[in-house]
Amino acid sequence: MKDLAFRVVHLIVVLFGVSVLTFLLIRLIPGDPALAIAATTGNVDPATLDRVRESLGLNLPLWEQYGRWIGGILQGDFGTSFRTNQDVATAIGDRLPVTLHMVIMAQIMSLVIAVPIALYVAPRRDRAADRIIAAVTFALQAIPNYVLAIFGILIFAVTLGWLPALGYVPLSEGFWASTVSLLIPVSAISALLIAMYIRALRGSMIETLQMEYMLVGKSLGYSRRRLLWQFGLKPSLPPLITVVGLNFGVLFGATVVVEVICGIRGIGTLLLSAIDSRDYVVVQSVVLVFAVAYVLANFAADIVHLAIDPRVRATA
Amino acid sequence: MTDSPASLTASIPVDTRGIRDRRIPGVTVLSMIWMALLVVLVVLQPLLPLADPATPDYSAVRLPPFTDWVHPLGTDQLGRDILSRVISGAEVSLAVGLGSVLIALVLGTLIGALAGYFGGGTDRALGWVIDILLAFPALIAMIAITTFLGPSLVTLILALGVVSVPMVARVARSAARTYAHRDFVQAAKAMGTSEARILTRDILPNIAITVLSFGITLVAIAIAAEGALSFLGLGVPPPQASWGGMMNEGRAHLRNAPWIVMVPAIVMCVTLLAINFIADWLGRGSDRRGSHV
């Protein structure tokens, strides 16, 4: 329990630090949002600029601006975009589901591909299949997802014409159409995940296979498939669960370039356009969403680790 | 929270087949040859009989590769020679990769070694800072730094270097921690050796291979990140060629001139693979040392 309390304190400190860092770093970016807004009304005299600054709260001292922002977020108010006057929570709410769809689909696709492969190669350690898979995963994790996305567009959209090159069809317009529209970007993102998941599960599965109860199971005549899937898989899962959990935290920030290349209006492209227009409120809120996702995923992975592995609990 | 990924990799059994095998594997040799070739081409760039990478030639626009001896790898949408642009882009990638990793290695090792060696309060304080920095999306930090300083090669190196510091620090910290309580360090302490001397003579040489092999992986990550920034318009400013910039500009011509994208994409992939093979081979070297203790 003491350990858990420490982790919660740690979580809060890290979240606080990240929010301060986000707030300050974004104010480093040159360009005056008040000037940009006043320019759209064609009225850039000093009096107008002051009025705009006042209405945005930009005339207040930094710590007070920060306090207002965080205070608002804690009450569920993310503020209003400088540029579009749209409620930031609504803007994020519009875009987050698109990226979330990509991330969840990538996770499912990666697990569906990686788990059977890992279970296939683990008992065949160092044999031909294992080495081929090791080489493929090595290559997959070296190549950046945006290069894979371009290869995917060139092969499956431009040359073969099987898949759309650009755009996202929302889930509301049909599961199949939506899935097809995401196949290229999600595959590009999944390559690295598949490699990570195969490595994680293969490694722990090899350890599990050395346990004595596996030998007992084998001598009792259980089939290899049953030994692997029914007895071996569950105790081998903790490392895989940790990596999958951590990826939920990292993936939101990792899809930005793929979103740009595949013309998907997700949270990454929202962030980019907000940076372009110096829309502080949107930028800092989106970055905070990324950071919170990362921190919570880490936290959750730790907790799950504690919960399923008694050895960690004993030493912590 | 700090240790889960590290402890995770530690739980994966180490491949010990390499202990007996002291020869350098074939792929590693090929990788080294490829990297050496890139370096030589970049250095000899001004002497080679190549078209200027930045000069457009509107009489030879979108020439396919292997059709013209003047432009062996073809030309792009402005008629610029792709081979010379790829070599010129290699210069950017190598500079960004090596420069940023050098910054990250120096600062990260320093911070990580201090935290891991001294432990206690220093470690905890630095641990918090590292965690906060790691939670902050690296891409955003790079965008903020590049928009603040204005896009240039130096900015890219600085931005990528700064962003990589916490990653190196984390690796150096956990490596230093495994040595901080070892007998030879305790013995040095008992003999009254100064902390500074223990750090430089006992800790640093021992964590060097671990940190360096991670540093080589980081070179690959930095080169990939440079490409990503180019897609967002934050790479080196044109007309300077860079692999990411070439891919980004050629994207619009994927249908009628795919080679504009494919050539830099393939060169980038081969380079990243080569760097990873070298890092992997070096990393096995460090495992070999670890497995005998």
HADDOCK unambig.tbl for C-alpha pairs under 7 A between the chains (distance, minus, plus):
assign (segid A and resid 14 and name CA) (segid B and resid 128 and name CA) 6.89 0.50 0.50
assign (segid A and resid 14 and name CA) (segid B and resid 131 and name CA) 6.70 0.50 0.50
assign (segid A and resid 14 and name CA) (segid B and resid 132 and name CA) 5.10 0.50 0.50
assign (segid A and resid 17 and name CA) (segid B and resid 132 and name CA) 5.93 0.50 0.50
assign (segid A and resid 18 and name CA) (segid B and resid 132 and name CA) 5.62 0.50 0.50
assign (segid A and resid 18 and name CA) (segid B and resid 135 and name CA) 6.88 0.50 0.50
assign (segid A and resid 18 and name CA) (segid B and resid 136 and name CA) 6.14 0.50 0.50
assign (segid A and resid 25 and name CA) (segid B and resid 144 and name CA) 6.68 0.50 0.50
assign (segid A and resid 26 and name CA) (segid B and resid 144 and name CA) 6.54 0.50 0.50
assign (segid A and resid 28 and name CA) (segid B and resid 148 and name CA) 6.32 0.50 0.50
assign (segid A and resid 29 and name CA) (segid B and resid 144 and name CA) 5.74 0.50 0.50
assign (segid A and resid 29 and name CA) (segid B and resid 147 and name CA) 5.95 0.50 0.50
assign (segid A and resid 29 and name CA) (segid B and resid 148 and name CA) 4.85 0.50 0.50
assign (segid A and resid 30 and name CA) (segid B and resid 148 and name CA) 5.71 0.50 0.50
assign (segid A and resid 139 and name CA) (segid B and resid 273 and name CA) 6.53 0.50 0.50
assign (segid A and resid 142 and name CA) (segid B and resid 272 and name CA) 6.02 0.50 0.50
assign (segid A and resid 142 and name CA) (segid B and resid 273 and name CA) 5.80 0.50 0.50
assign (segid A and resid 142 and name CA) (segid B and resid 276 and name CA) 6.81 0.50 0.50
assign (segid A and resid 143 and name CA) (segid B and resid 269 and name CA) 5.83 0.50 0.50
assign (segid A and resid 143 and name CA) (segid B and resid 272 and name CA) 6.83 0.50 0.50
assign (segid A and resid 144 and name CA) (segid B and resid 224 and name CA) 6.21 0.50 0.50
assign (segid A and resid 147 and name CA) (segid B and resid 265 and name CA) 6.45 0.50 0.50
assign (segid A and resid 154 and name CA) (segid B and resid 254 and name CA) 6.71 0.50 0.50
assign (segid A and resid 158 and name CA) (segid B and resid 255 and name CA) 6.13 0.50 0.50
assign (segid A and resid 203 and name CA) (segid B and resid 12 and name CA) 4.98 0.50 0.50
assign (segid A and resid 203 and name CA) (segid B and resid 13 and name CA) 6.35 0.50 0.50
assign (segid A and resid 204 and name CA) (segid B and resid 12 and name CA) 6.32 0.50 0.50
assign (segid A and resid 239 and name CA) (segid B and resid 8 and name CA) 6.23 0.50 0.50
assign (segid A and resid 253 and name CA) (segid B and resid 137 and name CA) 6.38 0.50 0.50
assign (segid A and resid 257 and name CA) (segid B and resid 228 and name CA) 6.34 0.50 0.50
assign (segid A and resid 257 and name CA) (segid B and resid 231 and name CA) 6.86 0.50 0.50
assign (segid A and resid 290 and name CA) (segid B and resid 137 and name CA) 6.90 0.50 0.50
assign (segid A and resid 291 and name CA) (segid B and resid 135 and name CA) 5.34 0.50 0.50
assign (segid A and resid 291 and name CA) (segid B and resid 136 and name CA) 5.60 0.50 0.50
assign (segid A and resid 291 and name CA) (segid B and resid 137 and name CA) 6.60 0.50 0.50
assign (segid A and resid 294 and name CA) (segid B and resid 135 and name CA) 5.98 0.50 0.50
assign (segid A and resid 295 and name CA) (segid B and resid 135 and name CA) 6.20 0.50 0.50
assign (segid A and resid 298 and name CA) (segid B and resid 1 and name CA) 6.34 0.50 0.50
assign (segid A and resid 299 and name CA) (segid B and resid 1 and name CA) 6.45 0.50 0.50
assign (segid A and resid 302 and name CA) (segid B and resid 1 and name CA) 6.16 0.50 0.50
assign (segid A and resid 302 and name CA) (segid B and resid 4 and name CA) 6.91 0.50 0.50
